[in-house]
Amino acid sequence: MSQALLQVRDLVRHFAGVRAVDGVSLDIDAGQCVALIGPNGAGKSTLFACLAGQQNPTSGQVLWLGRSLLGKSPSQRLEMGVGRSFQVAQVFEALTVLANVQLALQARAAAVSAWQALALWQTEQAMALLAQAGLAELAGQIAGSLPYGAKKRLELAIVLAGQPRLLLLDEPAAGLAEQERVRLMAWVRSLVHQGLAVLYTEHNMDAVQGVADRVLVLIEGRLVAQGRFDEVAADPFVQARYLGRFREDMRHA
């Protein structure tokens, strides 16, 4: 049996006695798209921060191809193949769309060059990533002037420039209109079909149903259910503690 790319074992993260993450174990393998859902305050962002290196767990293990990631910085994890995006898109707003991706490619190559030379750095590869993102025609535009949906796609192109094998996407569809959500999640699915592994958090159920191969439900720091979307949606505990309340809120929105 092949080894999973990412193995999380009994992960715990305390904050002043509060167990934000409370004994989480999960596996993610190549070509898998896994959604992590749960109410606000469930511990999703804390779990992501522990996986990506922004926070250190109180106890437990995070293994990448059998090697511990504990003590590795986010940049070291990216070099090993673990990339992440954030709930609020993070791009270099003063640079052009093309220069954002070129800078990420330059960082991947550990190259040091003058800013004046950045415009010549791997232009073809950068444009190929922008084409995937649907941003090729906006390559010369300043990133800060992009609409939010385009910024989310640019951020993902920047992450992909690091050539990750696992994408950690923190609420990729947050703040997007339905059409933008569909477009972005279709791109995510295409990346999975190319062999990438994806673990993402999400509150928009239309970005989960029909997209994720497997859904994990986190409530009060614990994984309480996992399986296909229809399986977890039918779970009485999940309905009572999350999905039922979520759907009621949506009816009154």
C-alpha positions in Angstrom: 0.0 0.0 0.0 1.5 3.4 -1.0 2.2 6.0 1.6 -0.1 9.1 1.7 1.5 12.4 0.8 0.2 14.0 4.0 -0.4 12.2 7.3 -1.8 14.0 10.3 -1.8 12.1 13.5 -3.5 13.1 16.8 -2.9 16.8 16.2 -3.6 19.1 19.1 -3.3 22.9 19.3 -4.1 24.7 22.7 -4.8 28.4 23.2 -4.8 29.3 26.9 -6.4 25.9 27.7 -8.8 25.9 24.8 -8.3 23.0 22.4 -8.8 24.7 19.0 -7.6 21.5 17.4 -8.3 18.4 19.5 -6.8 15.2 18.3 -7.2 15.4 14.5 -6.0 12.6 12.2 -6.3 12.5 8.5 -4.6 11.4 5.3 -4.4 13.2 1.9 -3.0 11.6 -1.2 -2.2 12.7 -4.7 -5.2 13.2 -6.9 -7.6 13.7 -4.0 -9.8 16.8 -3.4 -10.8 17.0 0.3 -13.0 19.7 1.8 -12.9 20.6 5.5 -16.1 22.1 6.7 -17.6 23.2 10.0 -19.0 26.2 11.8 -17.1 29.3 12.6 -14.7 28.7 15.5 -14.5 25.0 14.7 -10.7 25.2 14.4 -10.3 25.0 10.6 -8.0 27.9 10.2 -5.9 26.8 13.2 -5.6 23.3 11.7 -4.5 24.9 8.3 -1.9 27.1 10.1 -0.4 24.0 11.8 -0.2 22.2 8.5 1.3 25.1 6.6 3.7 26.2 9.3 2.3 29.4 10.5 1.6 27.8 13.9 3.2 25.0 15.8 0.9 22.2 17.2 0.9 21.6 21.0 1.3 17.8 20.2 0.8 15.3 17.4 2.5 14.7 14.1 2.4 16.2 10.6 4.2 13.9 8.2 5.0 14.6 4.5 6.0 11.5 2.7 6.8 10.0 6.1 9.0 12.9 7.1 8.0 15.3 10.0 7.1 18.8 9.0 7.3 20.0 12.5 9.8 22.9 12.9 9.7 23.5 9.1 8.9 27.1 8.1 6.2 27.8 5.5 8.8 28.5 2.8 10.6 25.2 3.7 7.3 23.4 3.4 6.7 25.0 0.0 10.1 23.8 -1.2 9.0 20.3 0.0 5.8 20.6 -2.0 3.2 22.0 0.4 1.6 25.3 -0.8 -1.2 27.4 0.7 -3.5 30.2 -0.1 -5.4 32.5 2.4 -9.0 33.4 3.0 -8.2 37.0 2.0 -6.2 36.9 -1.3 -2.6 37.8 -0.8 -0.9 39.3 -3.9 1.7 42.0 -4.5 -0.7 44.8 -5.3 1.9 47.3 -6.5 3.3 44.9 -9.2 1.7 43.8 -12.4 -0.2 40.6 -12.7 2.7 39.1 -14.7 5.4 40.3 -12.3 3.5 38.7 -9.3 3.9 35.2 -10.9 7.4 36.0 -12.2 8.5 36.9 -8.6 7.1 33.6 -7.3 8.9 31.7 -10.0 12.1 33.5 -9.1 11.7 32.6 -5.5 11.1 29.0 -6.4 14.5 29.0 -8.3 16.2 30.8 -5.4 17.3 33.3 -7.9 18.5 36.8 -6.9 18.3 39.4 -9.6 17.7 43.1 -10.0 14.1 44.3 -10.1 14.8 45.6 -13.6 15.5 42.0 -14.8 12.3 40.6 -13.3 10.3 41.5 -16.4 12.5 39.0 -18.3 12.2 36.2 -15.8 10.5 33.0 -17.2 7.9 35.0 -19.0 6.7 32.0 -21.0 6.1 29.9 -17.8 4.5 32.8 -16.0 2.1 33.5 -18.9 1.2 29.8 -19.0 0.1 30.0 -15.4 -1.8 33.1 -16.0 -3.6 31.4 -18.9 -4.7 28.7 -16.5 -6.0 31.4 -14.2 -7.8 33.1 -17.1 -5.7 36.2 -16.5 -3.4 36.2 -19.6 -5.1 39.3 -21.1 -4.6 41.1 -17.8 -0.9 40.4 -17.5 0.2 44.0 -17.7 -2.4 45.3 -15.3 -1.5 46.3 -11.7 -2.6 43.6 -9.4 -4.2 46.0 -6.9 -6.7 47.1 -9.6 -8.1 43.6 -10.2 -11.6 42.7 -9.0 -11.5 40.4 -6.1 -12.3 37.2 -8.0 -9.4 37.8 -10.3 -7.1 38.4 -7.2 -8.1 35.0 -5.9 -7.2 33.4 -9.2 -3.9 35.3 -9.2 -3.1 34.2 -5.7 -3.6 30.5 -6.8 -1.3 31.1 -9.8 1.3 32.4 -7.5 1.0 29.4 -5.2 1.2 27.1 -8.3 4.4 28.8 -9.3 6.0 27.1 -6.3 5.2 23.7 -8.0 3.4 22.2 -4.9 2.2 18.7 -4.8 -0.4 19.6 -2.1 -2.5 22.7 -2.1 -4.0 24.0 1.2 -6.7 26.5 0.2 -8.3 28.5 3.0 -11.8 29.3 1.9 -11.0 29.7 -1.8 -14.5 30.7 -2.7 -15.0 33.3 0.2 -16.3 36.6 -1.0 -16.9 35.4 -4.6 -20.1 35.6 -6.6 -21.6 32.3 -7.7 -20.2 32.5 -11.2 -16.7 33.2 -9.9 -17.0 30.4 -7.4 -17.9 27.9 -10.1 -15.0 29.1 -12.3 -12.4 28.9 -9.5 -13.6 25.5 -8.2 -13.6 24.1 -11.8 -9.9 25.1 -12.0 -9.2 23.4 -8.7 -10.9 20.2 -9.9 -8.7 20.4 -13.1 -5.6 20.6 -10.9 -6.7 17.5 -9.0 -7.2 15.6 -12.3 -3.6 16.5 -13.1 -2.5 14.7 -9.9 -2.3 17.5 -7.3 -3.7 16.9 -3.8 -6.1 19.6 -2.5 -7.3 20.2 1.1 -9.6 23.2 1.4 -11.8 24.8 3.9 -15.2 26.2 2.8 -18.5 27.6 4.0 -20.2 27.7 0.5 -21.7 24.3 0.1 -21.9 24.8 -3.7 -18.1 24.9 -3.6 -18.1 21.5 -1.8 -20.9 19.5 -3.3 -19.8 18.1 -6.6 -16.2 19.3 -6.1 -14.7 17.4 -3.1 -14.1 13.7 -3.3 -14.2 13.5 0.4 -15.6 15.9 3.1 -14.3 16.2 6.6 -16.5 17.9 9.3 -14.7 19.7 12.1 -16.7 20.8 15.1 -15.1 22.1 18.3 -11.7 21.0 17.1 -12.7 17.4 16.5 -13.4 15.5 13.3 -16.9 14.3 13.8 -17.7 12.9 10.4 -16.1 12.2 7.0 -17.1 10.7 3.7 -18.9 11.8 0.5 -20.9 15.0 0.7 -24.2 13.2 0.7 -23.0 10.9 3.5 -22.0 13.7 5.8 -25.0 15.9 4.9 -27.2 13.0 6.0 -25.4 12.5 9.3 -27.9 13.5 12.1 -25.1 15.0 14.3 -23.7 17.1 11.5 -27.2 18.3 10.6 -28.0 19.3 14.2 -24.6 21.0 14.9 -23.8 22.5 11.5 -25.6 22.0 8.3 -29.1 22.4 9.7 -28.2 25.7 11.3 -26.2 26.7 8.2 -29.3 26.1 5.9 -31.6 28.0 8.3 -29.2 31.0 8.3 -29.2 30.9 4.5 -33.0 31.0 4.3 -33.0 34.1 6.5 -30.1 35.8 4.7 
